Amino acid sequence: MLWSDPSDEPPEELREAQAMLRRAGIVLAVGMVLLFLVLGTTG
């Protein structure tokens, strides 16, 4: 890690974590919608 690195560029671990969180959020949102659809049609 050099001091000359641009400060606006996040480290690779942070980028991976953000991508993973975004993926998990999308999966969670889609799963919730599917769950509501299933509950709505069966109920």
N, C-alpha and C positions, 0 to 999 in steps of 0.2 A: 504494500500500500504506500504509494508515493504521495507527497504533499502536492505535487503538480497535477494530480488527478483532478478532473473537473468535479466540482462539488454538487452539481445538479444531476449527475449520473449516480443512481443508487447502486450499491454493491450487488453482486450477482445473487447472493443468498436472498437479499431483500426482494429482488426482481422475481426470483423463483417462488418465494413465499406469497408475493402479491398475485402471481399468476395462479398459484394453487388455490388461494382464497377465492379469486374470481371464479375459477372453475367450480369450486365447491358451492359457491353462492348460486351459480347458474343451475347446477344439478339439484340443489335444494329447492330452488324456485320451481323448476319443472316438476320435481317430485311432489311438491305441495299442490300444484295445479292438477296433476294427474290424480292425486289422492282425493281432492275436492270433487273432481269429475266422477270418480268411481263412487264416492259416498253419495253424491247427488243422484246418480242414476240408480243405485241399488236401494237408496233410502226412499 
